[in-house]
């Protein structure tokens, strides 16, 4: 999938026009605000759904079919570049304000649960560092700590749930660093566009193939994240800045498949298999994600309203976009609970003897997991609204519940009333 919503997704950039006199002086109607780009909403919704699907199924080919993390970083980069038309300090502060409260709620519940199950300051032998590391649950500049070997809750929550809870937080750490670096990246992009875009891939190659000046084989996680997905973030910024529109239309369809082929070849020759997929081969991931994002941004049809075939999915896609942070943060623990609950079905002899095929199927677990995700949206999603300084909503699917005429006009336009929905943090 990841991945704070108040800015609408960027539309295809246009050259800036000279300022016009206010409508009150000219008598003309004020120009309409830019419409949401529903194509970006679709990509984000598909990316988020694929993340949940992959974490339950574990199929190694899913990140190849759709590299969700690269896509989510690219979309976030597009939003960030669009927002940086304002003073950078205020933009960064606003991004953090929208991203961090959902993390704080997760940490308040998760850390409290871990402490109740025996997690203590001396758990790793360094009580002073334990308190310091807890600060990463407040500002995730590095991976927040969690308890290993938790016993879980019998029949409801499986063992080692602390690791499952903290698992998705690497994305927030990477997102935070990208946000902090974005003003510098945007300045570099404007001066040296393609050198800036390709810099993370070059770094990924250096980290993969080694260099005598680099000590050891382990690198800071933030550096690995930047080398793997930095090109996708910068591609999103380049799309918003119009850099991609300046190259001939035939270049991207010619170059991107070749880059993707190199990435896939490298993965296949370096142990790509079930349990060892693109996420474990950063250099291959960087090439494959870069090529896929490049193609998707090259296509970028810029839909201000939904095409007819997609209109039935408007409310679902709007909901996934409006609660992207909540869904991403809580989906791992929902999957663990779903698996634990479904395992209890083996206790019924009639099912175990006659419906083994059903008990071994992952599809019921997927249904339970999404049901639990929906409950998390209801229980915790309102924090995203408060963080964005909006009126809290339980189920923000874009449906207009008051004002039939407004709803009718929205339905005719193909937006289903969701055009007012906010942009995304992830």
N, C-alpha and C positions, 0 to 999 in steps of 0.2 A: 501497500500500500501501500501515518504516521502518523498522521503527520501529522488560527485565531482570527477569528473572523471579524473583520469589520470592513475591510476594503473589498470591493467586488473584483472578481477576476479580470485581468487585463483584456482589453479588446485589441485588435490589430492596430499598432501605433500609426499615427499619421503625423505629418510635419506640422509644427506649431504655426498657427496663423497669427497675424498681428492682432492685438487686443481690439475688440469692438466696443463701441459705446454701449452703456447699459440699456437694457430694453426699455426702461422707464423714460429714457431720453429720445429713443428712436421710435417708440410706439410699437416695435416688433415684439413678438412673443419670445420669451427666454428659450434658448436652445435646450432640448431634452438632455438629461444626464446620460452618459454612456450606458448602454445595456450590458447586462451580464453576458459573458461568453459561455454559453451552455455547453460548448464543446469541452472546455476546461472542466466544467462541472461533471460531465460524463467521465472524463479521464480520471478525475479524483475519486469518483464513486467506484469505478471499476478497480482502481488500484487498491482502495480500502477493502473492497469485498475480496479481492484476490489474496490480500494479506491474511485475512481471517481464514479463508479457505485453505491456504497453504499451511498455516500453523496447525490446522487440524489434520489435514491429509498427509502432509509431509512429502508430497510428490516433487521430486527434484526438477522435473521439467516445467513446473508452473512458473518459476522466476524467468525461465527462458521465453515462455509464451507471452508473458507480460511482466517486465521488470518494475514492479510497483514502486520500490523505493526511489529509483531514478526518476520516475515520472512524478512522484510527489515532491521531490526536491526541485525538479524543474518548474512545476507549477508554483511552488513557494517562491522560487527565484523571480518568476515573472511578477508576482504580486509585490515582492520586495522592491524591485526596480521601479515599478509604477508608484509605490509609496514614497520613494526617495526623491520625488519632485519636491517634497517638503523637507524641512531641516532634518538632517540625519539623526541627531540625538533624540528628537521627539519621535521619529519613526521607530528607532530601536526600542525606546522605552515603551511605546505602544505595543510593539510585537511581544515584548516580554510580559507586559501586563495581561495580554490575552492568552499567552501560552502557559504561564506559571500557575495560576490558581487551580486549574484542573489537576496539575501535578501535585500541588500541595494537598488537595483533598485525597488523592490516591495515597500519598505518603502518610497523612494523618491516620487513615484507616489501616494501611498496610503495616507501618512501623508499630502502631499500637498493637495490632494482632501478633506481630513477631515478638514484641516484648512480653505479651501475655503468654506466649508459648516458650519463654525462657531465654530470649535473646538479651544479652547483657553487655555492658561496656567492655568486659574482659573476654568476650567471646573469641577474639582473635589474638589475645595476649597483649594488646596495646590499648588499654582503656582510654588514654588521652586522645589517640587518633580516632577512636570510635566516635567520640563526640564531635570532633572536627569533620569527619567524613559524613556525619548526618547532615551537615550543611549542604551537601550535594542534592538532598531532597528538596532544598529550598531554591538553590541556583545550580542546575546540573552542568557545571563546567567539566565534570568528570562523572564516571558511573556512580550513582548512589549505592551505598552498601545495603546488603540484605543478609538474612540469616540462612545458613546452609543446614540441611538435614532436619527441617521442621517436620513434626509428626502429622500435621494436617488435622482435619476433623473427620472422624470415621463416617464413611458413607456419604459425605458431602464434599469435602475438600481434600484432594490428594496430598501426599507427602511432598516435601520440598516446594511448597507453593510460593515461598519467598522468591526463589529464582524465577518462577513463572511470572510473578508480579513485576519484578524488576526487568525482565527480559526486553520489553519494548522500549525501555528508557534510553537506549543508545541513540534512537532516532531523535529524541528531544535534545540530547547532548549535542549531536551533530547539527541539528537545526539551530540551536542557540549559537554555536560558533559561526555558522554561516551568516546568521543575522548580524552578529557583531562585526564580521569581516565585510559585509556587503557594501558599506560606503567606499571602502578601499577597492573592492573588486569592481564596483561600477566605474570608479575613476580610471582604473587600469583598462577596463573594457572599452571605454571611450577613446583611450589613447592607442592601445595595441589590442584590437579586438580578438584576432585569432590566436595570438600568442597567449592572451589571458585565458581563452576558452580551452586551449590545449595544454596549458600548464599543469592541471591536476593529472591528466593522463601521463604526461612525462614524469611527474612525481611518482605515479603508480608504477611505472616501468622501473624507475630507480629503486624503489622499495622492493620490487619483486625480484629483480635480477642482481641486486646488491651493488655495493660500491665500497671500495677500500676505506673511504673516509667515514662511513657510517658504522658506529659501534654496535656490535651484536646484531641479533636478528629480530628483536622486538622493538616496536615503535609505539609512541603514544597513540592511543585509540583515536584521538581527534585528528591526528595527522593521517592515519589510515582512512578515516571517514572522508577527509577532504580529498585525498588522492582517488578514492573510489567514486565518490558522487559529486565532487566539486564541479566537474565539467558539466554535469546535468543542471546544477544550480545556475552556473554562469550562462549556459545555453538558454535557460528561461529568462534571465536578464537580457541576453542578447536579442531574444525574440521580441521582448517588450520595447527595446531600444531601436528596433528596425534593422539590426545588423544582418539578420538572416535574409531579409528581403533584398539586400544589396548584391547577393551572389546570384549567378544565373540559375534558372529553375531546374536545369538538368544536372547540376552538380550534386545536390544532395541525394537524389535517387541513384546516382552513379557511385558515390563515395560511401554512403552509409552502409549498404549491404556488404561492401568489402571489409569495412571496419568490424561489422558484426560477425562476419565469417572468421576473421582473425581471432576475435574474442571467443567464439564458440570452439574453434579449433584448439585454442590454448586450454580451454576448460576440459575438453574431451581427452586431451593428452596429459592432463594433470589431475586425474582421479575423479572426474565428474561422475557422480553416481548418486543413488539414494543415500541420504545421510551426509553427502559431501557435495553440495551444489554450488551455484555461483557465489553464494554468500561466503563460502569458505575459500574462494579463489578471487581475491580482490582485483587483480589485474584483468582477469577475464570479465569480471562484473563491470569494471569501469568501461571497457570497450563495448560490451554488449548494451549496457544501459545508455551510454553516449549515443550509439548508433540508433537505438530505438527512439530515444527522445528526439534526436535530430529529425528522424522521419516523421514523427507525430507532430512536431512543431512546423515542419515543412508543409504537411497536409493542412493543418490548422484552418478549418473552414470558417471559424468565427460565426457561431450561431447566436444571434440575439434572441431568437425564439427556437423552440424545438422543431426539428423535422417531424413530419406527421407520424412516422413509425415509432418515434421515441416519446411522443406525448403521453402515452399511458404510464410511462415510468417516471414522469415528472416529479411526483410527490416523494417517491422512494429516493430518487437521486438527490432531491433537495434536502431530505432528512439526513442522508449520509454525509452531504457536504456541511450541513449546519451543525452536525455533532461528530465531526471527524476526529477531534481530539479525544473526546470521551470514548468513542468506539475503539480507537487505537489503544488507549491506555488500559482499558478494562477487558479487551477481547481475550487475552491470554488466560487470565484467571477464569473467565467464563468458560473457555474451552476445557480447562482443568476440572472445573465443577461438573460440566456436562459429561466428561469421560468418567468421573468418579460416580456420578448418579447412574449412568448407563451400565457401569460394571455391576451395580447391585442387581440388575436383572438376571444375572447368572445364578442368583440364589433361588430362583423359582425353577423347580425341576421340570415343569411342563415346558417352559420356554427353553431351558438348556438342552432338553432332549429332542424337541420337535422343531425349534426355530433357531438352531445354531447359526444358520446363515444370516438371520436378522441381527442376532447379538454381535456377530463379528463385523457387521456392516458399519461403516463410519457415518452413513447418511442420517440415522436418527440422532447421533451425537451432534451433527451439524445443525439440525433443527433445534435441538435443545440449547446449543451454544448461542444461536441467534436469538432465541427467546430470552436467554439471560442477558445478552447484549441489549436487547430492547428494554429490559427492566433497568439496566444500568443507565440507559439514556433517560428514562423517566426519573430515576433516583438521583443521578449526578449531573446530567447534562445541563441543567439550569446554571451551573457554575460558569459555563462558557458564555452565557448571556450576561451574567454579572461582570465577568472579566472584560467583556466588550462594551460595558455600560449600556446594555439593552434591557428591556423588560423581560424577565424570566419567562420561558415557555417550556411546557412539558414535552411537546411533540411538534417541533418546528418543521413541518413538511411543506410549508408554503400555502396551505389551505386557508382561504379567506372564510372566516366563520361569521363575520358580520358584514353586511352590505352586499346583497345579492347582485346588484348592478355591477359593482366593481369586480365581483367574481366572474360574472358573465363576460365582461370585457377582457379579463385576464385569460379566460378559457379560450375565447376567440383568437387571441393573439398567440396562443400556444404556450404561454408561460405557466398557466395554471396558478397564477397568483404568486409564483415563487420568485418573481423578479426582484422582490424586495429583500429576499434572503441575503444574508451577509456573505462576505468572502471567508477564506479559510486560513487557519493557522498552519495547517500541515501541508 
